[in-house]
Amino acid sequence: MLNIVLVEPEIPMNTGNIARTCAATRSRLHLVKPLGFDISDKAVKRAGLDYWPMVDLRVYENLDHFFRENPSPDLWLATTKAPRDYTQAAFRPDCFLMFGKETAGLPEDLRRRYYDRCLRIPMRPDARSLNLANSVAVLAYEALRQQGFPGLSGQGEMAQSKL
């Protein structure tokens, strides 16, 4: 199972959209506090619509708590400051994709500790970053593609009919 980790997310709509991506891909969602919103906020629920019951959600008090509960994770960090892009990573089953808060990204000490596991999404040099929910979707689907989309449908309804 793919693991999506949000460290101190600030915008409820982003987290709601990411929860929906996690539900659709059977990925586990990990939220590291402090959160910039109450998890029961209408905005979070509205963005996730009726998908919240399908989300395997874990919440941690801080990064230390996350690492105590998940010792030695197969961890990849998404950061615009990374030395290489995500296409150079080999994502394994049960890996963790970690994303920082919208306004500041991941803490520098964490990026230094996992320097060889930092990845970026290619974009033009004068663009600051993609939206957090979009970044999660890009990396999550690449990780799942590399694994053959485990447990996910490979056909749409049009595959059954000829138009």
C-alpha positions, 0 to 999 in steps of 0.5 A: 500500500502506498503511503502519503504523508502530509507534514503540517498541512495548512489548507483544508481543501488541499487535504480534502483533495489529497484524501480523495486521491488516497481513497481512489488509489487505496493509499494510506494518508498520514497527517503530521500535526500541527494541522492548519485546520480541524480535520472535521472542517466542512472544507476538508469534508467537502473536498473529499465528498463521500470518500472519507470513509474509504480513507485509511487515515493516521494522525501524528502529534509531530514528526518524532511521533510519525518516526516512532510509529513508522521506524525506518520507512522507505521514505521519499521526500517531495521538495522543490529543492531536490537534486533530482526529479521523481522519474529517477526514483524506484518506488517500492510497495509500501513506500512513503511519499512525504510532502511539506506544508504549503507555505514552507515545504519540509523542514531543512534538517529532514531534507538534509537527513534524507538528501538522497531521497529528495525528489522534485517535480520538473517545472520552469525555473521561475515557478515556485511550486505546484499546488500540494494536491497536484504534487501528491497526485503526480508522485502517487500515480508515478509510484503506482504506475511503477508497481503496476497499479496494484488493486486498481482497475485497469479498464474503464466502462468504454473498454466493454463497448465499441462506440 
